[in-house]
Amino acid sequence: MKTKIIATTNLKGGVGKTTTVANLGAALARLGYTVLLLDWDPQFNLTTHFGFDPESKDLTTLFDIFNKELEDYYDPKKLKPYAIEHYGDKLFLLPNNYKLAQFEGLFTGVPAGDMILKDVLSNFRGKVDYILIDCQPSLSILTINAYFASDFLLVPMSAGKFSENGIDRIVKTLRRIEKTVQQKIKIAGAFFGNHEPSTVISKTYLQHFTDEKIEIPLMQTYIRRNVSIQECQEMGVDIFKYDSLTSEEKKKLMVSNGSEDYYNLANELLYLIGDKQEFDTARVELESNGSTKKKAMKGDLKEDFKEFLKA
């Protein structure tokens, strides 16, 4: 299977881009894929999520490879992915820090300045299965570089008008890219993050995106609001490792909503980009038993999901 590059983006902050990249990457690694995560935001939240110190002199960031005086604007010998603890040779990070904010001043207006990241990531094609990019929430040269480098975009969003406006800007940007360089970048899908499905506003926007049939396909999976997702960031781990560290042995299968939802998101994404033939979910299908029917999300965990949690 060839390497696929997926940029997680929304031109609005606070929709869960970094959280998505961290936990989606961990899910894919647990499913057996080799994954490279890229912190492409000067706020460097993905770097700190996994416990790396962005101020450390010993940390080689992705920005450290760039040099405007070089022919290709970067030195490939300086590329240094860091292995994520608990995942061996399956999950890696290219970290960054605040210095990445200098990228725009250095490369705006230079020939092919929008294609630099695409050239950099070509060094990993064929060596990893997936590259996930954590984009900043603005339409800058960093974001455009991420779009040019990617095969697909993944769009987390919140239930609200501002998030919808961010999606509209993404669609318009992709149209301009297609017209100017004839490069087709597919949108794998959009999904609701930090979602509270029982609230009126969540139901309203879910219905709105379903009825309007927006140009970005709405995914079945949504990420429910879950305190465990916030707590795992404080511990410097992904949601799956957090669950295993905080649960008693006898409660190992009493997983958080976050673990279920990100497992489902990973499987649905694989299905949408053509790497799986069906969309696997964490729980068995709902069944009727005489006159009763199991409540939604209360079915038994699938065996595949149980094995996934042990990885």
C-alpha positions as CSV (number, residue, x, y, z in Angstrom):
1,M,0.0,0.0,0.0
2,K,1.4,3.4,-0.9
3,T,1.9,6.2,1.6
4,K,-1.1,8.4,2.0
5,I,-0.8,11.9,3.4
6,I,-3.8,13.4,5.3
7,A,-4.0,17.0,6.5
8,T,-6.3,17.6,9.5
9,T,-7.6,21.1,8.9
10,N,-10.3,23.7,9.7
11,L,-9.8,27.4,9.3
12,K,-11.2,27.9,12.8
13,G,-9.5,27.1,16.1
14,G,-10.8,24.9,18.9
15,V,-12.4,22.2,16.8
16,G,-9.9,19.4,17.9
17,K,-7.4,19.2,15.1
18,T,-4.4,18.4,17.3
19,T,-6.4,15.9,19.4
20,T,-7.6,14.2,16.2
21,V,-4.1,13.8,14.8
22,A,-2.7,12.4,18.1
23,N,-5.5,9.9,18.7
24,L,-6.1,9.0,15.1
25,G,-2.4,8.3,14.7
26,A,-2.4,6.1,17.7
27,A,-5.4,4.2,16.5
28,L,-3.9,3.6,13.1
29,A,-0.6,2.4,14.8
30,R,-2.6,0.0,17.0
31,L,-4.3,-1.3,13.8
32,G,-0.8,-2.3,12.6
33,Y,0.0,0.7,10.3
34,T,3.2,2.7,10.4
35,V,2.3,6.4,11.0
36,L,4.2,9.6,10.9
37,L,2.7,12.6,12.7
38,L,3.7,16.2,11.7
39,D,3.3,19.2,13.9
40,W,2.7,22.0,11.4
41,D,1.4,24.6,13.7
42,P,3.6,27.3,15.4
43,Q,1.6,26.7,18.6
44,F,3.3,23.2,18.7
45,N,0.5,21.6,20.7
46,L,1.0,18.2,19.0
47,T,4.7,18.2,20.1
48,T,3.8,18.9,23.8
49,H,0.9,16.5,23.6
50,F,3.3,13.6,23.5
51,G,5.6,15.0,26.2
52,F,8.3,16.6,24.1
53,D,9.9,19.8,25.4
54,P,9.8,22.4,22.5
55,E,12.4,24.5,24.3
56,S,14.9,21.7,24.6
57,K,18.2,22.3,22.7
58,D,18.4,18.5,22.2
59,L,15.1,18.5,20.2
60,T,15.5,18.7,16.4
61,T,12.4,20.3,15.0
62,L,11.2,20.2,11.5
63,F,11.9,23.9,11.1
64,D,15.6,23.2,11.8
65,I,15.9,21.5,8.4
66,F,14.9,24.6,6.5
67,N,17.5,26.9,4.8
68,K,16.5,29.5,2.2
69,E,20.0,29.3,0.7
70,L,19.8,25.7,-0.2
71,E,18.6,24.7,-3.7
72,D,15.5,22.8,-2.3
73,Y,15.2,25.1,0.7
74,Y,15.8,22.2,3.2
75,D,18.5,19.7,4.3
76,P,17.1,16.1,4.2
77,K,20.0,14.9,6.3
78,K,18.5,16.8,9.3
79,L,15.1,15.1,9.2
80,K,14.6,13.4,12.5
81,P,11.4,11.6,13.3
82,Y,11.0,10.7,17.0
83,A,9.4,7.4,18.1
84,I,6.3,7.8,20.3
85,E,6.6,5.9,23.6
86,H,4.5,2.7,23.8
87,Y,4.4,2.3,20.0
88,G,7.8,1.0,19.1
89,D,8.4,1.3,15.4
90,K,4.8,2.1,14.5
91,L,4.3,5.8,15.5
92,F,6.6,8.7,15.0
93,L,6.5,12.5,15.3
94,L,8.2,15.3,13.4
95,P,8.0,18.0,16.2
96,N,8.1,21.8,15.9
97,N,8.2,24.9,18.1
98,Y,7.5,28.6,17.9
99,K,10.3,29.0,15.4
100,L,7.9,27.6,12.7
101,A,6.2,31.1,12.7
102,Q,9.3,32.3,10.8
103,F,8.5,30.0,7.9
104,E,6.1,32.5,6.3
105,G,8.6,35.4,6.3
106,L,11.3,33.2,4.9
107,F,9.4,31.6,2.0
108,T,6.6,33.8,1.0
109,G,7.2,34.9,-2.6
110,V,10.1,32.4,-3.3
111,P,9.7,30.1,-6.4
112,A,7.6,27.1,-5.5
113,G,7.3,28.3,-1.9
114,D,4.0,26.5,-1.7
115,M,5.5,23.1,-2.5
116,I,8.3,22.9,0.1
117,L,6.5,20.6,2.5
118,K,5.5,18.3,-0.4
119,D,9.2,17.9,-1.3
120,V,10.1,17.3,2.4
121,L,7.5,14.6,2.8
122,S,8.5,12.8,-0.4
123,N,11.4,11.5,1.7
124,F,8.9,9.3,3.6
125,R,6.7,8.0,0.8
126,G,7.0,4.3,0.6
127,K,8.5,4.2,4.2
128,V,5.4,4.7,6.2
129,D,1.7,4.0,5.6
130,Y,0.2,7.3,6.7
131,I,1.4,10.8,7.3
132,L,-1.0,12.9,9.4
133,I,-0.5,16.7,9.4
134,D,-1.7,18.9,12.2
135,C,-2.5,22.3,10.5
136,Q,-2.8,25.7,12.0
137,P,-6.3,27.3,12.0
138,S,-5.6,30.0,9.4
139,L,-5.0,30.2,5.7
140,S,-1.3,30.9,5.6
141,I,1.6,29.6,3.5
142,L,1.9,26.8,6.1
143,T,-1.6,25.7,5.5
144,I,-1.3,26.0,1.7
145,N,1.9,23.9,1.9
146,A,0.0,21.3,3.8
147,Y,-2.8,21.2,1.3
148,F,-0.3,20.8,-1.6
149,A,1.5,18.0,0.2
150,S,-1.6,16.0,1.0
151,D,-3.6,13.3,-0.7
152,F,-6.7,13.9,1.5
153,L,-8.0,16.5,3.9
154,L,-9.8,15.5,7.1
155,V,-12.0,18.2,8.7
156,P,-13.0,18.2,12.3
157,M,-15.7,20.7,13.2
158,S,-17.9,21.9,16.0
159,A,-21.6,22.6,15.9
160,G,-21.7,26.3,15.1
161,K,-21.7,28.9,12.4
162,F,-18.0,29.8,12.7
163,S,-17.0,26.2,12.1
164,E,-19.1,26.1,9.0
165,N,-17.5,29.3,7.7
166,G,-14.1,27.7,8.1
167,I,-15.3,24.8,5.9
168,D,-16.5,27.2,3.2
169,R,-13.1,28.8,3.1
170,I,-11.4,25.4,2.7
171,V,-13.6,24.5,-0.3
172,K,-12.9,27.8,-2.0
173,T,-9.2,27.4,-1.4
174,L,-9.2,23.9,-2.9
175,R,-11.0,25.2,-6.0
176,R,-8.3,27.8,-6.5
177,I,-5.6,25.2,-6.2
178,E,-7.3,23.0,-8.8
179,K,-7.6,25.9,-11.2
180,T,-4.0,27.1,-10.8
181,V,-2.0,23.9,-10.7
182,Q,-4.5,21.2,-11.7
183,Q,-3.9,19.3,-8.5
184,K,-6.8,17.4,-7.1
185,I,-6.9,17.2,-3.3
186,K,-9.7,15.0,-2.1
187,I,-11.7,15.7,1.1
188,A,-12.0,12.4,3.0
189,G,-14.8,13.8,5.2
190,A,-15.9,16.1,8.0
191,F,-16.9,15.1,11.5
192,F,-18.1,16.7,14.7
193,G,-15.6,16.8,17.5
194,N,-16.3,17.5,21.2
195,H,-19.9,16.7,20.3
196,E,-22.9,16.6,22.7
197,P,-25.4,14.7,20.5
198,S,-28.3,15.3,22.9
199,T,-28.2,19.1,22.8
200,V,-30.5,21.2,20.5
201,I,-27.7,23.0,18.7
202,S,-25.9,19.7,18.0
203,K,-29.0,18.1,16.6
204,T,-29.7,21.2,14.6
205,Y,-26.3,21.4,12.9
206,L,-26.2,17.6,12.4
207,Q,-29.5,17.9,10.5
208,H,-28.3,21.0,8.7
209,F,-25.2,19.3,7.3
210,T,-27.2,16.2,6.4
211,D,-29.9,18.2,4.6
212,E,-27.7,20.7,2.8
213,K,-25.5,18.0,1.3
214,I,-22.4,20.3,1.6
215,E,-19.4,19.6,-0.7
216,I,-17.5,18.0,2.2
217,P,-19.0,14.5,3.0
218,L,-20.3,14.2,6.6
219,M,-18.9,11.2,8.3
220,Q,-21.0,8.8,10.5
221,T,-18.6,9.0,13.4
222,Y,-18.5,11.9,15.8
223,I,-16.3,12.4,18.9
224,R,-18.4,12.8,22.0
225,R,-17.4,15.3,24.6
226,N,-15.3,13.3,27.0
227,V,-13.1,14.4,30.0
228,S,-10.8,11.5,29.4
229,I,-9.7,13.1,26.1
230,Q,-8.6,16.2,28.0
231,E,-6.9,14.2,30.7
232,C,-4.8,12.1,28.4
233,Q,-3.2,15.3,27.0
234,E,-2.1,16.2,30.5
235,M,-0.5,12.8,30.9
236,G,1.3,13.1,27.5
237,V,-0.4,10.0,26.0
238,D,-3.1,9.1,23.6
239,I,-6.6,8.2,24.7
240,F,-6.1,4.4,24.3
241,K,-2.9,4.4,26.5
242,Y,-4.7,6.7,29.0
243,D,-7.5,4.2,29.4
244,S,-5.1,1.3,30.0
245,L,-3.2,3.3,32.6
246,T,-6.1,4.6,34.5
247,S,-8.4,1.5,34.5
248,E,-8.2,-1.2,37.0
249,E,-7.4,-4.6,35.5
250,K,-11.0,-5.9,36.0
251,K,-12.3,-2.8,34.3
252,K,-10.1,-2.9,31.2
253,L,-13.0,-3.2,28.8
254,M,-14.9,-0.4,30.4
255,V,-13.3,2.0,28.0
256,S,-14.0,5.7,27.6
257,N,-16.2,7.1,24.9
258,G,-13.0,8.7,23.4
259,S,-11.4,5.3,22.8
260,E,-14.5,4.0,21.1
261,D,-15.0,7.1,19.0
262,Y,-11.4,7.4,17.8
263,Y,-11.4,3.7,16.9
264,N,-14.5,4.2,14.9
265,L,-13.0,7.4,13.3
266,A,-9.9,5.5,12.2
267,N,-11.9,2.7,10.7
268,E,-14.3,5.0,8.9
269,L,-11.4,7.0,7.5
270,L,-9.7,3.9,6.2
271,Y,-13.0,2.9,4.5
272,L,-13.5,6.4,2.9
273,I,-10.0,6.6,1.4
274,G,-10.3,3.0,0.0
275,D,-7.9,1.1,2.3
276,K,-10.7,-1.0,3.9
277,Q,-13.7,-2.6,2.3
278,E,-16.0,-2.1,5.2
279,F,-16.4,0.3,8.1
280,D,-15.7,-1.5,11.4
281,T,-17.1,-0.2,14.6
282,A,-16.3,-0.9,18.3
283,R,-19.6,-2.4,19.2
284,V,-21.8,-5.1,17.8
285,E,-24.8,-4.2,15.7
286,L,-27.9,-3.5,17.6
287,E,-30.2,-6.5,17.8
288,S,-33.8,-7.2,18.7
289,N,-34.5,-9.8,21.3
290,G,-38.2,-10.6,21.4
291,S,-40.0,-7.4,22.2
292,T,-36.9,-5.6,23.5
293,K,-34.1,-3.9,21.7
294,K,-30.7,-3.0,22.9
295,K,-30.1,0.6,23.5
296,A,-27.8,2.5,21.2
297,M,-24.1,2.1,22.2
298,K,-24.9,-0.5,24.9
299,G,-24.1,-3.6,22.8
300,D,-21.2,-5.9,23.5
301,L,-17.7,-4.8,22.5
302,K,-16.5,-6.6,19.3
303,E,-13.7,-9.0,19.7
304,D,-11.6,-7.0,17.1
305,F,-12.0,-4.0,19.3
306,K,-10.9,-5.9,22.4
307,E,-7.8,-7.1,20.7
308,F,-7.1,-3.5,19.5
309,L,-7.2,-2.3,23.1
310,K,-4.5,-4.8,24.0
311,A,-2.1,-3.7,21.3
